[in-house]
């Protein structure tokens, strides 16, 4: 694993924490113009890049069973923990079918807000990731030769579908239509409309793999590139999104604008990931420090737990009446960090190891039974 990329996960997760704090702790104008919601796109791109980094040339020897069980073992334990915490602490009552979909991480496939935003609402993106994992071996197979076909197919799939959605004039997203079909549930949530970002990460890994040995990448050049990347993410992301959704697509085409913005940001963030994956600049050196790596490691749990902390605060505001207003967010942030570290250290890591061990034993048992049957 590239430590600087692990550390970047923290900043993407922290951006989403700040985004969800707007309107709750901060005003809706807080950090206006800074692309805080785009942290999800960055996660999708980084996921495609990292999986390609880990599994390229190795999928055949590792096998699909081990790949799929490994991915499930990583994402499901912290998800199911936060799922249970929502039911216990916030008394969610969405119904057994929605609960079953959410617990099994299938909610992103249902374009109804009451489904995909159920329980711990941020888990919709983990659900989408699970679908990306399912498609990853197929996307990876023969990628050097057929990437053109796959890229065009995915862009056409999402682009044409988004255009049809806009033509249909169906409801995009309305809070008062919580239990009705939502085009937002397709263009923003559904894995078929977001896998393009994941695939961009896979393709940009191929770019990285090709250029990583170039001798021109020295400390000075890489530092300049990293500084430029950070500045670009902060100051250009919003402009890229607005240019595409308003100037090129048109504000009336919600689904098309959403889709093509995500594709553009996927390419943009992929280039940023490549820059930091080279791992030779000053910022990369800083990000390789243990503190930032640990923050990156707990970012997944941080992402899953932060909205529960915010919802608990929102429901129990009376408990915080005596706390100075400027101290509310620091206290909530401390709670998020403490819970995230605890989940990572005492749930995510041990549960992941235990599930992998269980799946490994089941796999060996199945192989043994098959061998016995053949003889």
C-alpha positions as CSV (number, residue, x, y, z in Angstrom):
1,X,0.0,0.0,0.0
2,X,1.2,3.6,-0.7
3,X,1.1,5.4,2.6
4,X,0.5,8.8,1.1
5,X,-2.7,7.6,-0.6
6,X,-3.9,6.0,2.7
7,X,-3.5,9.4,4.3
8,X,-5.5,11.1,1.6
9,X,-8.5,9.0,2.5
10,X,-8.7,11.0,5.8
11,X,-8.9,14.3,4.0
12,X,-11.7,13.0,1.7
13,X,-13.6,11.7,4.8
14,X,-13.0,14.9,6.7
15,X,-14.4,17.0,3.8
16,X,-17.6,14.9,4.0
17,X,-17.8,15.5,7.8
18,X,-17.5,19.2,7.2
19,X,-20.2,19.0,4.5
20,X,-22.7,17.3,6.8
21,X,-21.9,19.8,9.6
22,X,-23.3,22.6,7.4
23,X,-26.7,23.5,8.4
24,X,-26.3,21.7,11.7
25,X,-23.3,23.2,13.4
26,X,-22.2,25.7,10.8
27,X,-24.3,27.9,8.5
28,X,-25.2,26.7,5.0
29,X,-22.7,29.2,3.7
30,X,-19.8,27.7,5.6
31,X,-16.8,27.1,3.2
32,X,-18.9,28.0,0.3
33,X,-17.2,27.1,-3.0
34,X,-15.0,24.4,-1.4
35,X,-16.0,21.0,-3.0
36,X,-16.7,19.2,0.3
37,X,-19.3,16.7,-1.2
38,X,-16.8,15.6,-3.8
39,X,-15.1,13.5,-1.2
40,X,-17.3,10.6,-2.2
41,X,-16.1,10.9,-5.8
42,X,-12.5,10.9,-4.6
43,X,-13.2,7.7,-2.6
44,X,-14.6,6.0,-5.6
45,X,-11.6,6.9,-7.8
46,X,-9.1,6.0,-5.1
47,X,-10.8,2.7,-4.6
48,X,-10.5,1.7,-8.2
49,X,-6.8,2.8,-8.2
50,X,-5.9,1.0,-5.1
51,X,-7.6,-2.3,-6.0
52,X,-5.8,-2.2,-9.4
53,X,-2.5,-1.5,-7.6
54,X,-3.1,-4.5,-5.3
55,X,-4.6,-7.0,-7.7
56,X,-3.2,-6.3,-11.2
57,X,-1.5,-9.4,-12.4
58,X,-2.5,-11.3,-9.3
59,X,-6.2,-11.9,-9.6
60,X,-5.7,-15.3,-11.2
61,X,-3.4,-16.6,-8.4
62,X,-5.6,-15.0,-5.6
63,X,-8.9,-16.3,-7.0
64,X,-12.4,-14.7,-7.1
65,X,-13.4,-16.4,-3.8
66,X,-10.6,-14.9,-1.8
67,X,-11.1,-11.5,-3.5
68,X,-14.8,-11.3,-2.8
69,X,-14.6,-12.6,0.8
70,X,-11.7,-10.2,1.5
71,X,-13.7,-7.2,0.3
72,X,-16.8,-8.3,2.2
73,X,-14.7,-8.9,5.4
74,X,-13.4,-5.3,5.2
75,X,-16.5,-3.3,4.6
76,X,-19.3,-5.3,6.4
77,X,-18.3,-5.3,10.1
78,X,-18.1,-1.5,10.6
79,X,-21.2,-1.1,8.5
80,X,-23.3,-3.6,10.5
81,X,-22.1,-2.1,13.7
82,X,-23.3,1.4,12.7
83,X,-26.5,-0.1,11.4
84,X,-27.2,-1.6,14.8
85,X,-26.2,1.7,16.5
86,X,-28.8,3.6,14.5
87,X,-31.5,1.2,15.6
88,X,-30.4,1.4,19.3
89,X,-29.6,5.1,19.6
90,X,-31.9,6.7,17.1
91,X,-34.8,4.2,17.1
92,X,-35.0,3.8,13.3
93,X,-38.2,2.1,12.2
94,X,-38.0,1.8,8.4
95,X,-39.4,-1.7,8.3
96,X,-38.0,-5.2,8.0
97,X,-37.5,-5.2,4.2
98,X,-35.6,-1.9,4.1
99,X,-33.6,-3.1,7.1
100,X,-32.7,-6.3,5.3
101,X,-31.6,-4.5,2.2
102,X,-29.5,-2.0,4.2
103,X,-27.9,-4.7,6.4
104,X,-26.9,-6.6,3.3
105,X,-25.6,-3.4,1.6
106,X,-28.0,-3.6,-1.4
107,X,-29.8,-0.3,-0.8
108,X,-28.1,1.7,-3.5
109,X,-29.8,-0.5,-6.1
110,X,-33.3,0.9,-5.1
111,X,-33.9,4.4,-6.4
112,X,-36.2,5.5,-3.5
113,X,-34.8,7.8,-0.8
114,X,-36.5,5.8,2.0
115,X,-34.4,2.9,0.9
116,X,-31.0,4.3,-0.1
117,X,-30.9,6.8,2.7
118,X,-32.2,4.4,5.3
119,X,-30.6,3.9,8.7
120,X,-27.0,5.2,8.5
121,X,-27.7,7.2,5.3
122,X,-24.0,7.5,4.3
123,X,-23.8,3.7,3.9
124,X,-25.3,4.1,0.4
125,X,-21.8,4.7,-0.9
126,X,-20.5,1.6,0.8
127,X,-23.4,-0.3,-1.0
128,X,-22.3,1.2,-4.3
129,X,-18.7,0.1,-3.5
130,X,-19.8,-3.5,-3.0
131,X,-21.3,-3.5,-6.5
132,X,-18.0,-2.1,-7.8
133,X,-16.1,-4.9,-6.1
134,X,-18.5,-7.4,-7.8
135,X,-17.6,-5.9,-11.2
136,X,-13.9,-5.4,-10.6
137,X,-12.6,-8.8,-11.8
138,X,-14.5,-8.4,-15.0
139,X,-13.3,-4.8,-15.5
140,X,-9.7,-5.8,-14.7
141,X,-9.7,-8.8,-17.1
142,X,-7.7,-7.9,-20.3
143,X,-7.8,-4.2,-19.3
144,X,-4.6,-3.4,-21.3
145,X,-6.3,-4.5,-24.5
146,X,-9.9,-3.7,-24.0
147,X,-10.0,-0.6,-21.8
148,X,-11.3,1.5,-24.8
149,X,-14.3,-0.7,-25.2
150,X,-15.1,-0.8,-21.5
151,X,-14.7,2.9,-21.1
152,X,-17.0,3.8,-24.0
153,X,-19.5,1.2,-22.9
154,X,-19.7,2.5,-19.3
155,X,-19.9,6.1,-20.5
156,X,-22.7,5.3,-23.0
157,X,-24.5,3.2,-20.4
158,X,-24.6,6.1,-17.9
159,X,-24.8,9.0,-20.4
160,X,-27.7,7.7,-22.5
161,X,-29.6,6.5,-19.4
162,X,-29.2,9.9,-17.7
163,X,-30.4,11.6,-20.9
164,X,-33.5,9.4,-21.0
165,X,-34.2,10.1,-17.3
166,X,-34.1,13.9,-18.1
167,X,-36.4,13.5,-21.1
168,X,-38.9,11.5,-19.0
169,X,-39.3,14.5,-16.6
170,X,-39.7,12.3,-13.5
171,X,-39.2,13.7,-10.1
172,X,-35.4,14.2,-9.4
173,X,-35.4,14.6,-5.6
174,X,-38.0,16.0,-3.2
175,X,-37.9,15.5,0.5
176,X,-41.7,15.4,0.6
177,X,-41.6,12.4,-1.8
178,X,-39.4,10.2,0.4
179,X,-41.1,6.9,-0.5
180,X,-41.4,7.6,-4.3
181,X,-39.1,6.9,-7.2
182,X,-36.3,9.4,-7.5
183,X,-34.1,10.1,-10.5
184,X,-31.5,11.2,-7.9
185,X,-31.5,7.6,-6.7
186,X,-30.2,6.6,-10.2
187,X,-28.0,9.5,-11.3
188,X,-26.3,10.1,-7.9
189,X,-26.7,6.8,-6.0
190,X,-27.0,3.9,-8.3
191,X,-23.8,1.9,-8.9
192,X,-24.3,1.8,-12.7
193,X,-24.1,5.6,-12.7
194,X,-21.1,5.9,-10.4
195,X,-18.9,3.0,-11.5
196,X,-17.4,5.3,-14.1
197,X,-15.5,7.1,-11.4
198,X,-14.2,3.7,-10.0
199,X,-13.2,2.7,-13.5
200,X,-11.4,6.0,-14.0
201,X,-9.3,5.1,-10.9
202,X,-8.5,1.8,-12.6
203,X,-7.4,3.4,-15.8
204,X,-5.3,6.1,-14.1
205,X,-3.5,3.3,-12.2
206,X,-2.4,2.1,-15.7
207,X,-1.1,5.6,-16.3
208,X,0.8,5.5,-13.0
209,X,2.2,2.0,-13.7
210,X,3.5,3.3,-17.0
211,X,5.2,6.5,-15.8
212,X,6.3,5.6,-12.2
213,X,9.8,4.7,-13.3
214,X,10.5,8.0,-15.2
215,X,13.7,9.5,-14.0
216,X,12.4,13.1,-14.3
217,X,10.2,12.7,-11.2
218,X,12.5,14.3,-8.7
219,X,11.7,15.9,-5.3
220,X,11.4,19.4,-6.7
221,X,9.1,18.6,-9.6
222,X,6.9,16.3,-7.5
223,X,6.6,18.9,-4.8
224,X,5.4,21.4,-7.3
225,X,3.0,18.9,-8.8
226,X,1.6,18.0,-5.4
227,X,1.1,21.6,-4.4
228,X,-0.6,22.3,-7.7
229,X,-2.9,19.3,-7.2
230,X,-3.9,20.4,-3.7
231,X,-4.6,23.9,-5.0
232,X,-6.5,22.6,-8.0
233,X,-8.8,20.4,-5.8
234,X,-9.6,23.3,-3.5
235,X,-10.0,26.0,-6.2
236,X,-10.9,24.2,-9.4
237,X,-13.2,21.4,-8.5
238,X,-16.3,23.5,-8.0
239,X,-15.6,25.4,-11.3
240,X,-15.3,22.2,-13.2
241,X,-18.6,20.9,-11.8
242,X,-20.4,24.2,-12.5
243,X,-19.0,24.6,-16.0
244,X,-20.2,21.1,-17.0
245,X,-23.6,21.1,-15.3
246,X,-24.6,24.7,-16.2
247,X,-22.7,25.7,-19.3
248,X,-22.4,22.4,-21.2
249,X,-25.4,20.3,-20.0
250,X,-27.9,22.9,-18.7
251,X,-29.4,23.2,-15.2
252,X,-32.7,21.6,-16.3
253,X,-30.9,18.3,-17.1
254,X,-30.3,17.2,-13.6
255,X,-29.4,13.5,-14.3
256,X,-27.1,14.3,-17.2
257,X,-25.4,17.1,-15.4
258,X,-24.8,14.8,-12.4
259,X,-23.5,12.0,-14.5
260,X,-21.0,14.0,-16.6
261,X,-19.8,16.0,-13.6
262,X,-18.9,12.8,-11.8
263,X,-17.1,11.5,-14.9
264,X,-15.1,14.7,-15.2
265,X,-14.2,14.7,-11.5
266,X,-13.3,11.1,-11.8
267,X,-10.7,11.9,-14.4
268,X,-9.6,15.0,-12.4
269,X,-9.2,13.2,-9.1
270,X,-7.5,10.2,-10.8
271,X,-4.8,12.5,-12.0
272,X,-4.4,13.9,-8.5
273,X,-4.1,10.3,-7.2
274,X,-1.4,9.5,-9.8
275,X,0.6,12.5,-8.7
276,X,0.6,11.5,-5.0
277,X,1.1,7.8,-5.9
278,X,4.5,8.8,-7.3
279,X,5.3,9.5,-3.7
280,X,8.4,11.7,-4.1
281,X,7.3,15.2,-3.2
282,X,7.3,17.1,0.1
283,X,3.6,16.7,0.8
284,X,3.9,12.9,0.1
285,X,6.7,12.8,2.7
286,X,4.5,14.5,5.2
287,X,1.6,12.2,4.5
288,X,3.8,9.2,5.0
289,X,4.1,10.1,8.7
290,X,2.5,7.7,11.1
291,X,-0.1,10.2,12.4
292,X,-1.6,10.8,8.9
293,X,-1.4,7.1,8.0
294,X,-3.4,6.2,11.1
295,X,-5.9,8.9,10.3
296,X,-6.3,7.4,6.9
297,X,-6.7,4.0,8.3
298,X,-9.6,5.1,10.6
299,X,-11.2,7.2,7.8
300,X,-13.6,4.4,6.8
301,X,-15.0,4.2,10.3
302,X,-14.9,7.9,10.6
303,X,-17.0,8.2,7.5
304,X,-19.6,5.7,8.8
305,X,-19.8,7.0,12.4
306,X,-19.8,10.8,11.9
307,X,-23.5,11.2,10.8
308,X,-24.6,9.2,13.8
309,X,-22.8,11.6,16.1
310,X,-24.4,14.5,14.3
311,X,-27.9,12.9,14.5
312,X,-27.4,12.2,18.2
313,X,-26.5,15.8,18.7
314,X,-29.4,17.0,16.7
315,X,-31.9,14.9,18.7
316,X,-30.4,15.8,22.0
317,X,-29.5,19.5,21.6
318,X,-30.7,20.2,25.1
319,X,-27.7,18.3,26.5
320,X,-25.4,20.9,24.9
321,X,-27.2,24.1,26.0
322,X,-24.5,25.0,28.5
323,X,-21.7,24.4,26.0
324,X,-20.4,27.6,24.2
325,X,-21.4,27.6,20.5
326,X,-17.9,27.7,19.2
327,X,-17.0,24.5,21.2
328,X,-19.9,22.4,19.8
329,X,-18.1,21.2,16.6
330,X,-14.7,20.5,18.3
331,X,-16.5,18.4,20.9
332,X,-18.4,16.5,18.2
333,X,-15.2,16.1,16.2
334,X,-13.4,14.6,19.2
335,X,-16.3,12.2,19.7
336,X,-16.1,11.2,16.0
337,X,-12.3,10.6,16.2
338,X,-12.6,8.6,19.4
339,X,-15.4,6.4,18.1
340,X,-13.7,6.0,14.7
341,X,-10.5,4.9,16.3
342,X,-12.3,2.5,18.6
343,X,-14.3,1.0,15.7
344,X,-11.2,0.6,13.6
345,X,-9.1,-0.9,16.4
346,X,-11.6,-3.1,18.2
347,X,-14.1,-3.9,15.5
348,X,-12.9,-3.4,12.0
349,X,-9.5,-5.0,12.3
350,X,-10.3,-8.0,14.5
351,X,-13.6,-8.7,12.7
352,X,-11.9,-8.5,9.3
353,X,-9.3,-11.0,10.4
354,X,-11.9,-13.3,11.9
355,X,-14.1,-13.3,8.9
356,X,-11.2,-13.9,6.5
357,X,-10.2,-16.8,8.7
358,X,-13.7,-18.2,8.6
359,X,-14.0,-17.8,4.9
360,X,-10.6,-19.4,4.4
361,X,-11.7,-22.4,6.4
362,X,-14.9,-22.7,4.4
363,X,-13.0,-22.4,1.2
364,X,-10.6,-25.2,2.1
365,X,-13.5,-27.4,3.3
366,X,-15.3,-26.9,0.0
367,X,-12.2,-27.7,-1.9
368,X,-11.7,-30.8,0.2
369,X,-15.3,-31.9,-0.5
370,X,-14.9,-31.3,-4.2
371,X,-11.7,-33.4,-4.2
372,X,-13.4,-36.2,-2.4
373,X,-16.3,-36.1,-4.8
374,X,-14.0,-36.4,-7.8
375,X,-12.1,-39.3,-6.4
